[in-house]
Amino acid sequence: MFSQMTLKQRLRWFIAFVCGIQAAVALLVFVQLASTEEHLAGVAHRDMPVLAALYSASEHTFKQQVVYNEAFRNYIENHPDKYQERKEKFDKLEKVVKDDFTKVSELIAGGAEHATGFEAEAFKKAAGELAILKEQHKNWQKHVYEVFGYLENGDLKNADTLGEVTDKEAAKIAKLVRIYISPLKK
């Protein structure tokens, strides 16, 4: 077929062929751009709010740990007014942390509803990890209130022993938060 064509006809076919390839590549690029845009919109509307709420929850958790340590120190140093103030602040932060965890749970659930494929699995995994983190925090909080009870009953030995447990639990929570947040930053 091509052998019977003139040079001018061959050049026209070649130009049409090259234009066809360019059109196919352009179409492929536009499809990829649309896919990337959809992914970025998902990150902006689903992932970033979850990450922000998780950062907030971890920040308040760490503040709560600091307040607990201050309350313990104030009791040992015989500053009952400061101890009571720190204990009240601990209670207020507990409500904030609980609200933060609830918000993260809701955002993860909402993100999982609208996610597909890999993203849905990631949200499912995040929900499981959040449940572990919440459970660890709940155990830590329970032990902190037990320490407060020992302190208020004058049982410094048991308060100190359980205080060591709460320190280990706090370190475990901090490690879990770092483990959970580090992949999300990528």
C-alpha positions as CSV (number, residue, x, y, z in Angstrom):
1,M,0.0,0.0,0.0
2,F,2.7,2.5,1.0
3,S,4.9,1.5,-1.9
4,Q,2.3,2.8,-4.4
5,M,2.0,6.2,-2.6
6,T,3.8,9.3,-3.7
7,L,6.2,11.0,-1.3
8,K,3.7,13.7,-0.5
9,Q,1.1,11.1,0.4
10,R,3.6,9.2,2.6
11,L,4.5,12.4,4.4
12,R,0.8,13.2,5.1
13,W,0.3,9.7,6.5
14,F,3.4,10.0,8.6
15,I,2.2,13.4,10.0
16,A,-1.2,12.0,10.7
17,F,0.4,9.0,12.5
18,V,2.6,11.3,14.6
19,C,-0.4,13.6,15.4
20,G,-2.4,10.5,16.4
21,I,0.4,9.5,18.8
22,Q,0.6,13.0,20.2
23,A,-3.2,13.0,20.7
24,A,-3.1,9.6,22.5
25,V,-0.2,10.8,24.8
26,A,-2.1,14.1,25.5
27,L,-5.2,12.1,26.4
28,L,-3.2,9.9,28.7
29,V,-1.6,12.9,30.4
30,F,-5.0,14.5,30.9
31,V,-6.4,11.3,32.5
32,Q,-3.4,11.1,34.8
33,L,-3.8,14.8,35.7
34,A,-7.5,14.2,36.5
35,S,-6.6,11.2,38.7
36,T,-3.9,13.3,40.5
37,E,-6.4,16.1,41.0
38,E,-8.9,13.7,42.5
39,H,-6.2,12.2,44.8
40,L,-5.1,15.7,46.0
41,A,-8.7,16.7,46.6
42,G,-9.0,13.6,48.8
43,V,-5.9,14.4,50.7
44,A,-7.0,18.0,51.2
45,H,-10.6,17.1,52.3
46,R,-10.1,13.7,54.1
47,D,-6.5,13.1,55.1
48,M,-5.4,16.6,56.2
49,P,-8.3,17.0,58.7
50,V,-7.6,13.6,60.2
51,L,-3.9,14.4,60.5
52,A,-4.7,17.8,62.1
53,A,-7.1,16.2,64.6
54,L,-4.7,13.5,65.4
55,Y,-1.9,16.1,66.1
56,S,-4.3,18.0,68.3
57,A,-5.2,14.8,70.3
58,S,-1.6,13.9,70.7
59,E,-0.6,17.4,71.8
60,H,-3.4,17.4,74.4
61,T,-2.4,14.0,75.6
62,F,1.2,15.1,76.0
63,K,0.0,18.3,77.9
64,Q,-2.0,16.0,80.1
65,Q,1.0,13.9,80.9
66,V,3.0,17.1,81.8
67,V,0.1,18.3,84.0
68,Y,0.0,14.9,85.8
69,N,3.7,15.0,86.5
70,E,3.4,18.6,87.8
71,A,0.5,17.5,90.1
72,F,2.6,14.6,91.4
73,R,5.6,16.9,92.0
74,N,3.4,19.5,93.7
75,Y,1.9,16.9,96.1
76,I,5.4,15.6,97.0
77,E,6.7,19.1,97.5
78,N,3.7,19.8,99.8
79,H,1.9,22.4,97.7
80,P,-1.7,21.2,98.1
81,D,-3.2,24.3,96.3
82,K,-1.0,23.8,93.3
83,Y,-1.7,20.0,93.4
84,Q,-5.4,20.7,93.3
85,E,-5.0,23.2,90.5
86,R,-3.0,20.8,88.4
87,K,-5.5,18.0,89.1
88,E,-8.4,20.2,87.9
89,K,-6.4,21.1,84.8
90,F,-5.8,17.4,84.2
91,D,-9.6,16.7,84.4
92,K,-10.2,19.6,81.9
93,L,-7.6,18.2,79.5
94,E,-9.2,14.7,79.8
95,K,-12.4,16.1,78.4
96,V,-10.4,17.8,75.6
97,V,-8.6,14.6,74.8
98,K,-11.8,12.6,74.8
99,D,-13.3,15.1,72.4
100,D,-10.2,15.0,70.2
101,F,-10.3,11.2,69.9
102,T,-14.1,11.4,69.1
103,K,-13.4,13.9,66.3
104,V,-10.6,11.8,64.9
105,S,-12.8,8.7,65.0
106,E,-15.6,10.6,63.1
107,L,-13.1,12.0,60.5
108,I,-11.7,8.5,59.9
109,A,-15.2,7.0,59.6
110,G,-16.2,9.8,57.2
111,G,-13.0,9.3,55.2
112,A,-13.5,5.6,55.0
113,E,-17.0,6.1,53.6
114,H,-15.7,8.1,50.6
115,A,-12.4,6.3,50.0
116,T,-11.8,3.6,47.6
117,G,-9.3,0.8,47.2
118,F,-6.0,1.5,48.9
119,E,-7.4,4.6,50.8
120,A,-10.2,2.6,52.3
121,E,-7.7,0.0,53.6
122,A,-5.6,2.9,55.0
123,F,-8.6,4.3,56.8
124,K,-9.5,0.9,58.2
125,K,-6.0,0.5,59.5
126,A,-6.0,4.0,61.0
127,A,-9.3,3.2,62.8
128,G,-7.7,0.1,64.3
129,E,-4.6,2.0,65.4
130,L,-6.7,4.8,66.9
131,A,-8.7,2.2,68.9
132,I,-5.4,0.9,70.3
133,L,-4.2,4.4,71.1
134,K,-7.5,5.2,72.8
135,E,-7.3,2.0,74.9
136,Q,-3.7,2.8,76.0
137,H,-4.8,6.3,77.0
138,K,-7.8,5.0,78.9
139,N,-5.5,2.6,80.9
140,W,-3.0,5.3,81.5
141,Q,-5.8,7.7,82.7
142,K,-7.2,5.0,85.0
143,H,-3.8,4.5,86.6
144,V,-3.3,8.3,87.0
145,Y,-6.5,8.6,88.9
146,E,-5.4,5.7,91.1
147,V,-2.1,7.5,91.8
148,F,-4.2,10.6,92.7
149,G,-6.2,8.5,95.1
150,Y,-3.0,7.0,96.7
151,L,-1.6,10.5,97.1
152,E,-4.7,11.9,98.7
153,N,-4.8,9.0,101.1
154,G,-1.1,9.6,102.0
155,D,0.1,6.3,100.5
156,L,3.2,7.5,98.9
157,K,4.8,4.1,98.4
158,N,1.9,2.8,96.2
159,A,1.6,6.2,94.5
160,D,5.3,6.0,93.6
161,T,5.1,2.4,92.4
162,L,2.1,3.0,90.3
163,G,3.6,6.3,89.1
164,E,6.4,4.3,87.5
165,V,3.8,2.3,85.7
166,T,2.1,5.4,84.4
167,D,5.5,6.7,83.2
168,K,6.0,3.6,81.2
169,E,2.5,3.8,79.8
170,A,3.0,7.4,78.9
171,A,6.2,6.5,77.0
172,K,4.3,3.7,75.2
173,I,1.6,6.2,74.2
174,A,4.2,8.7,72.9
175,K,5.8,5.9,70.9
176,L,2.5,4.8,69.4
177,V,1.7,8.4,68.4
178,R,5.1,8.7,66.7
179,I,4.5,5.4,64.9
180,Y,1.0,6.3,63.7
181,I,1.9,9.9,62.6
182,S,5.2,9.2,60.8
183,P,3.6,7.4,57.8
184,L,0.9,10.0,57.6
185,K,3.4,12.8,57.1
186,K,4.7,11.1,53.9
